[in-house]
Amino acid sequence: MQIDDTARTQMVFGLTVDGWKPGAATVVDDSAFGYPIRSLKDVPTGDYYVQAVLNRYETFHRSDGTPVKLHMDQGEGQHWNVSPGNLYSKPQKIHVEPGATAAITLDQEIPPIPDAKDTKYIRHLKIKSELLTKFWGRPMYLSAIVLVPEGFDQHTEAHFPLIIFHDHFSDGFDDFRTEPPDPNLKPDYSERFHLAGYNRIQQQEAYKFYQQWISPKFPRVLIVKINHANPFYDDSYAVDSANVGPYGAAIETELIPAIEKQFRGIGQGWARFMYGGSTGGWEALAVQVFYPDHYNGTFAACPDPIDFRAYTTINLYDDTNAFFLQGAHKQVPQPSMRNYLGQTLAQQRDNNAYELALGDHGRSGEQYDIWQAVFGPVGADGYPQPIFDKETGVIDHKTAEYWKEHYDLRAIMEKNWPTLGPKLQGKIHIYVGSADTYFLNNAVYYTEDFLKSTKNPPYDGEVKYGEKAEHCWNGDPTQPNYMSRLHYNTMYLPKILDRIEKTAPQGADVTSWRY
């Protein structure tokens, strides 16, 4: 639990084992890839606590004929350190020095996660996806968490607009709380927002949202979080992908119709909307671009890179190296993470070393590896083709061209605007802080330049920046970032209702859900 991409991280050394049998031993030695220290031989002599974890892979026989070995989500959202069935050892104290050895036993197992229970307002739906099952060669499922409106069970004649809240894997609506804040909750400190008692603020705002949700004049809509954890990450990015599978088609043609059937959605594009931040922000824009008729508007906050000329701080098309800016006589390390003062918290090289220590062949379950899996082609070994070498940083520009053609959202919109523009007019809304922690504002700058240039038709949406705001500012200039990010479920509703009033077709149901 102490391994991450910040300066506070402890050490991790990763080794891939194949066909390891119970009772047999394997050795973690100087060949194991380490982070933030590259090799065990470089660890200073001293006493340390050590723990081993086995992230269990299974073999998938994909429909493209390629067998691959990956870790399958076990209901936890593809996180190796909490995934049911993974083995681990109890922490033990050891002495590290040249020639020293220690025996560690994997005698603990992470237990299963119980199924979530329905409540008055929060319901669950899970379906087997035939498209994903065919692709992966084993049963694959999609699920959704549905926040139903006040009076849902009583007003059985009502049908509702559908709002997809794109996000990472989620076990519920943390921003919806039916009870007042816990008076005994010990206040924490948010390093991210430099604020004491942020956990109390979160509970208070979640309870306020519940009070709004049940109030007499609040719009009655369905808000849905989709869970699509997969063998690469806690989220598929909601698009079709050569490595991850046809998640876009599965969500749009299998899951969304099932949700609307069970929970009485209106079931038409004018009554569907999306919002989300970060990964969810990219998805909210990408799905609108790839399925322009399916949705009537998208609100993309702090989206992951939507223009690969600004893949965070990397220009995948013009740069030669992802880790350094190369001059005639000098290399400048590329940052990957900063604080609100602009101080570098991590470098590109660090993030990728962290991922490589957790898994080779793009199997870390982390951020750069899922971008590579979603956006890239299948490599010769059946795993995602690397966009750059994780040890040297050298960029593969042929693979970058594949990324540009298939997933560079700005490039796709620009190339196809004559036919795509009329379907996107008035639907695109993008929000990002000018001090985004992961430099995601850079790609938005490029995208805004294109959007402002559009004609026949003009895009007629909005792009806004939060001054000095970090990740994940979502468009409310009247609130500080730490507060506005708790209001996703309410801050876009006025814009959605305005859009419905202006665009609902003649005879559409705009009343049954306004009880």
WOKAMO-V165188 format. One record per residue. RES is the residue in one small letter. SS is DSSP state (helix for helix, strand for strand, loop for the rest). PHI is phi in whole degrees, -180 to 180 (NA if undefined). OMEGA is omega in radians with two decimals (NA if undefined). Layout:
res: [RES;RES]
ss: [SS;SS]
phi: [PHI;PHI]
omega: [OMEGA;OMEGA]
This chain:
res: [m;q;i;d;d;t;a;r;t;q;m;v;f;g;l;t;v;d;g;w;k;p;g;a;a;t;v;v;d;d;s;a;f;g;y;p;i;r;s;l;k;d;v;p;t;g;d;y;y;v;q;a;v;l;n;r;y;e;t;f;h;r;s;d;g;t;p;v;k;l;h;m;d;q;g;e;g;q;h;w;n;v;s;p;g;n;l;y;s;k;p;q;k;i;h;v;e;p;g;a;t;a;a;i;t;l;d;q;e;i;p;p;i;p;d;a;k;d;t;k;y;i;r;h;l;k;i;k;s;e;l;l;t;k;f;w;g;r;p;m;y;l;s;a;i;v;l;v;p;e;g;f;d;q;h;t;e;a;h;f;p;l;i;i;f;h;d;h;f;s;d;g;f;d;d;f;r;t;e;p;p;d;p;n;l;k;p;d;y;s;e;r;f;h;l;a;g;y;n;r;i;q;q;q;e;a;y;k;f;y;q;q;w;i;s;p;k;f;p;r;v;l;i;v;k;i;n;h;a;n;p;f;y;d;d;s;y;a;v;d;s;a;n;v;g;p;y;g;a;a;i;e;t;e;l;i;p;a;i;e;k;q;f;r;g;i;g;q;g;w;a;r;f;m;y;g;g;s;t;g;g;w;e;a;l;a;v;q;v;f;y;p;d;h;y;n;g;t;f;a;a;c;p;d;p;i;d;f;r;a;y;t;t;i;n;l;y;d;d;t;n;a;f;f;l;q;g;a;h;k;q;v;p;q;p;s;m;r;n;y;l;g;q;t;l;a;q;q;r;d;n;n;a;y;e;l;a;l;g;d;h;g;r;s;g;e;q;y;d;i;w;q;a;v;f;g;p;v;g;a;d;g;y;p;q;p;i;f;d;k;e;t;g;v;i;d;h;k;t;a;e;y;w;k;e;h;y;d;l;r;a;i;m;e;k;n;w;p;t;l;g;p;k;l;q;g;k;i;h;i;y;v;g;s;a;d;t;y;f;l;n;n;a;v;y;y;t;e;d;f;l;k;s;t;k;n;p;p;y;d;g;e;v;k;y;g;e;k;a;e;h;c;w;n;g;d;p;t;q;p;n;y;m;s;r;l;h;y;n;t;m;y;l;p;k;i;l;d;r;i;e;k;t;a;p;q;g;a;d;v;t;s;w;r;y]
ss: [loop;loop;loop;loop;loop;loop;loop;loop;loop;loop;loop;strand;strand;strand;loop;loop;loop;loop;loop;loop;loop;loop;loop;loop;loop;loop;loop;loop;loop;loop;loop;loop;strand;strand;strand;loop;loop;loop;loop;helix;helix;helix;loop;loop;loop;strand;strand;strand;strand;strand;loop;loop;strand;strand;loop;loop;loop;strand;strand;strand;strand;loop;loop;loop;loop;loop;strand;strand;strand;strand;loop;loop;loop;loop;loop;loop;loop;loop;loop;loop;loop;loop;loop;loop;loop;loop;strand;strand;loop;loop;loop;strand;strand;strand;strand;strand;loop;loop;loop;loop;loop;loop;loop;loop;loop;loop;loop;strand;strand;loop;loop;loop;loop;loop;loop;loop;loop;loop;loop;loop;loop;strand;strand;strand;strand;strand;strand;strand;loop;helix;helix;helix;helix;helix;helix;helix;loop;loop;loop;loop;strand;strand;strand;strand;strand;strand;strand;loop;loop;loop;loop;loop;loop;loop;loop;loop;loop;loop;loop;strand;loop;strand;strand;strand;strand;strand;loop;loop;loop;loop;loop;loop;loop;loop;loop;loop;loop;loop;loop;loop;loop;loop;loop;loop;loop;loop;loop;loop;strand;strand;loop;loop;loop;loop;strand;strand;loop;helix;helix;helix;helix;helix;helix;helix;helix;helix;helix;helix;helix;helix;helix;helix;helix;loop;loop;loop;loop;loop;loop;loop;loop;strand;strand;strand;strand;strand;strand;loop;loop;loop;loop;loop;loop;loop;loop;loop;loop;loop;loop;strand;strand;loop;loop;loop;strand;strand;helix;helix;helix;helix;helix;helix;helix;helix;helix;helix;helix;helix;helix;helix;helix;helix;loop;loop;strand;loop;loop;loop;helix;helix;helix;strand;strand;strand;strand;strand;strand;loop;helix;helix;helix;helix;helix;helix;helix;helix;helix;helix;helix;helix;loop;loop;loop;loop;loop;loop;loop;strand;strand;strand;strand;loop;loop;loop;loop;loop;loop;helix;helix;helix;strand;loop;loop;strand;loop;loop;loop;loop;loop;loop;strand;loop;loop;strand;strand;strand;loop;loop;loop;loop;strand;strand;strand;loop;strand;strand;strand;strand;loop;loop;loop;loop;loop;strand;strand;strand;strand;helix;helix;helix;helix;helix;helix;helix;helix;helix;helix;helix;loop;loop;loop;loop;loop;loop;loop;loop;helix;helix;helix;helix;helix;helix;helix;helix;helix;loop;loop;strand;loop;loop;loop;loop;loop;strand;loop;loop;loop;strand;loop;loop;loop;loop;loop;strand;strand;loop;helix;helix;helix;helix;helix;helix;helix;helix;helix;helix;helix;loop;helix;helix;helix;helix;helix;helix;helix;helix;helix;helix;helix;helix;helix;helix;helix;helix;loop;loop;loop;strand;strand;strand;strand;strand;strand;loop;loop;loop;loop;loop;loop;loop;helix;helix;helix;helix;helix;helix;helix;helix;helix;helix;helix;helix;helix;loop;loop;loop;loop;loop;loop;loop;loop;strand;strand;strand;strand;strand;loop;loop;loop;loop;loop;loop;loop;loop;loop;loop;loop;loop;loop;loop;helix;helix;helix;helix;loop;loop;loop;helix;helix;helix;helix;loop;helix;helix;helix;helix;helix;helix;helix;helix;helix;helix;helix;loop;loop;loop;loop;loop;loop;loop;loop;loop;loop;loop;loop]
phi: [NA;-102;-103;-156;-100;-100;-69;-83;-61;-91;-87;-138;-129;-108;-142;-93;-120;-129;68;-67;-99;-56;88;-86;-106;-134;-115;-100;-130;-63;-79;-67;-77;-114;-150;-81;-96;-65;-141;-58;-67;-96;-75;-60;-58;162;-98;-139;-95;-130;-146;-113;-133;-106;-88;-84;-98;-130;-92;-106;-105;-71;-68;-81;88;-102;-81;-133;-111;-144;-91;-93;-53;-114;96;-103;94;54;-126;-58;-86;-134;-78;-55;96;-69;-97;-153;-106;-73;-60;-142;-88;-133;-107;-106;-162;-55;88;-76;-132;-148;-99;-126;-114;-86;-117;-118;-134;-70;-76;-63;-100;-68;-65;-72;-103;-71;-126;-59;-109;-111;-119;-130;-141;-138;-131;-83;-93;-69;-65;-73;-62;-65;-65;-89;73;-161;-58;-129;-129;-121;-140;-142;-110;-115;-92;-92;-75;-55;81;-58;-76;-88;-93;-71;-85;-81;-121;-124;-62;-114;-119;-92;-96;-70;-161;-71;-53;-139;-101;170;-101;-66;-93;-132;-137;-87;-117;-59;-55;-69;-67;-98;-68;-74;-67;-101;-127;-90;-63;-64;-109;55;-142;-87;73;-66;-63;-69;-61;-61;-64;-64;-70;-66;-71;-62;-64;-59;-63;-66;-57;-96;-68;-60;-99;-74;-61;-95;-136;-98;-116;-126;-106;-101;-107;-140;-60;-147;-68;-111;-164;-81;-161;-93;73;60;-132;-74;-148;-64;-95;-90;114;-82;-70;-60;-64;-65;-66;-75;-103;-114;-78;-59;-59;-67;-64;-67;-70;-73;-113;58;-74;-64;81;-132;-58;-66;-109;-121;-141;-140;-150;171;-128;66;-56;-64;-67;-62;-62;-61;-78;-63;-65;-64;-71;-80;-129;-63;-86;-80;-137;-106;169;-137;-126;-103;-99;36;-68;-53;-51;-103;-147;-79;-72;-134;-77;58;-102;-106;-96;-68;-92;-109;-71;-97;-137;-80;-97;-137;-87;-101;-104;-65;-135;-153;-110;-113;-60;-84;-77;-123;-153;-141;-101;-68;-89;89;-75;-72;-103;-158;-111;-56;-61;-65;-58;-78;-67;-57;-68;-66;-69;-88;178;-86;55;73;-105;-75;76;-115;-65;-67;-69;-75;-57;-63;-70;-71;-84;-102;-79;-77;-80;-63;-90;93;-98;-57;-68;-62;-79;-153;-73;-71;-97;-104;87;-68;-87;-94;-74;-66;-66;-61;-66;-62;-56;-62;-68;-102;-140;-77;-64;-63;-63;-66;-63;-64;-66;-111;-57;-55;-101;-83;-53;-60;-86;-107;-58;80;-101;-97;-135;-127;-134;-159;-77;-72;-117;-52;-56;-111;64;-73;-66;-62;-68;-67;-56;-62;-67;-62;-55;-67;-60;-68;-87;-69;-141;51;-104;-68;-71;55;-114;-151;-130;-131;-123;-92;-63;64;-79;-89;-74;-131;-69;-129;107;-104;-75;-87;-123;-65;-57;-63;-95;-62;-68;-92;-117;-50;-73;-121;-71;-94;-60;-59;-68;-65;-65;-63;-65;-60;-61;-84;-122;-60;-68;-56;84;-70;-80;-115;-126;-61;-95;-107;-81]
omega: [-3.07;-3.13;3.09;-3.07;3.13;3.13;-3.12;-3.01;2.94;-3.04;3.03;3.10;-3.00;-3.14;3.06;3.09;-3.07;3.11;-3.12;-3.07;3.05;3.12;3.12;-3.13;2.95;-3.01;2.99;-3.05;-3.07;-3.13;-3.14;-3.14;-3.05;3.06;-0.07;3.02;-2.95;-3.04;3.09;-3.11;3.14;3.12;-3.13;3.08;3.13;3.12;-3.09;2.92;-3.09;3.07;3.11;3.08;3.06;3.06;-2.95;3.08;2.94;-3.12;3.08;3.06;-3.02;-3.09;3.08;3.09;-3.07;3.01;3.10;-3.14;-3.03;3.05;3.10;3.05;3.13;3.14;-3.11;-3.11;3.03;3.06;-2.99;-3.04;3.05;-3.03;3.13;-3.13;3.06;-3.13;3.10;3.10;2.98;3.10;3.11;-3.12;3.13;3.06;-3.12;3.02;-3.12;3.11;-3.11;3.06;3.09;3.11;-3.12;-3.10;3.07;-3.05;3.10;3.12;3.12;-3.03;3.10;3.10;3.14;3.11;3.11;-3.12;3.06;3.02;-3.13;-3.04;-3.06;-3.10;-3.08;3.11;3.11;3.13;2.97;3.13;3.11;-3.14;-3.12;3.09;3.11;-3.11;-3.02;3.10;3.08;-3.13;3.13;-3.00;2.98;3.11;-3.13;3.00;-3.00;3.02;-3.08;-3.06;2.98;3.13;-3.09;-3.08;-3.13;-3.07;-3.04;3.12;-3.05;2.97;-2.87;2.92;-3.11;3.08;3.10;3.07;-3.12;-3.03;2.94;3.06;-3.08;3.07;3.10;3.06;-3.14;-3.10;3.10;-3.05;-3.08;3.13;3.07;3.13;-3.13;-3.11;-3.12;-3.12;3.12;-3.09;3.08;3.08;3.12;3.06;-3.08;-3.07;3.07;-2.95;3.09;3.07;-3.10;3.11;3.08;3.10;-3.14;3.11;-3.13;-3.12;3.09;3.10;3.07;3.12;3.08;3.14;3.06;-3.05;-3.08;-3.10;-2.99;-3.03;-3.12;-3.13;-3.14;-3.10;3.00;3.02;-2.97;2.92;-3.11;3.04;-3.13;3.01;-2.99;-3.08;3.11;-2.95;3.11;-3.02;-3.06;-2.98;2.92;3.09;3.04;-3.05;-3.14;-3.10;-3.02;3.08;-3.05;-3.11;3.10;-3.14;-3.12;3.14;-3.04;-3.04;-3.14;-3.01;-3.10;3.08;3.13;3.10;-3.08;3.10;-3.07;-3.02;3.01;3.00;3.10;2.99;3.10;-3.04;-3.12;-3.08;3.08;-3.14;3.14;2.90;3.14;3.13;3.10;3.01;3.11;3.09;3.08;-3.13;-3.10;3.10;-3.07;-3.12;3.09;3.14;-3.08;3.13;-2.96;-3.13;-3.07;-3.03;-3.05;3.11;-3.14;-3.13;-3.00;3.13;3.09;-3.02;2.93;-2.95;3.13;3.04;-3.00;2.89;3.08;3.06;-2.80;-3.14;-3.03;2.95;-3.04;-3.09;-3.04;3.13;3.07;-3.07;-3.11;-3.02;-3.03;2.82;-3.01;3.04;-3.13;-3.07;-3.02;2.99;3.10;-3.14;3.11;3.07;3.06;-3.04;-3.11;3.00;-3.03;3.08;-3.13;3.12;-3.12;3.10;3.11;3.12;3.12;3.14;-3.14;-3.11;-3.08;3.00;3.07;-3.13;-3.12;3.08;-3.12;-3.14;3.07;3.13;3.12;-3.03;-3.11;-3.02;-3.07;-2.86;-3.09;3.13;3.11;3.03;-3.13;-3.13;-3.11;-2.97;-2.96;3.04;3.05;3.11;-3.10;-3.13;3.13;3.11;-3.09;3.08;-3.10;3.05;2.99;3.13;-3.06;3.11;-3.10;-3.10;-3.10;-3.05;3.06;-3.03;3.05;3.09;3.11;3.10;3.05;3.10;-3.08;-3.08;-2.98;-2.96;3.04;-2.97;3.08;-3.12;3.14;3.11;-3.11;-3.12;-3.00;-3.04;-3.14;3.12;-3.09;-3.08;3.13;-3.13;-3.11;-3.06;3.12;-3.03;-2.97;3.09;-3.07;-3.11;3.14;3.07;3.13;3.07;-3.11;-3.05;-3.07;3.07;-3.09;3.07;-3.09;3.14;3.11;3.09;-3.14;-3.10;3.11;3.10;3.10;-3.06;3.13;-3.12;-3.02;3.06;3.07;0.07;2.91;-3.03;3.02;3.05;3.10;3.00;-3.10;-3.12;3.06;-3.08;3.14;-3.08;3.12;3.05;0.26;3.13;-3.01;2.84;-3.12;-3.09;-3.11;-3.09;3.01;-3.06;-3.09;-3.13;-3.06;-3.11;3.10;-3.01;3.14;-2.98;-3.14;-2.97;-3.13;-3.07;3.09;3.10;3.13;-3.13;3.08;3.14;3.12;-3.12;-3.07;-2.95;-3.12;-3.12;3.13;3.11;-3.13;3.14;3.09;-3.06;-3.01;-3.10;3.12;3.14;NA]
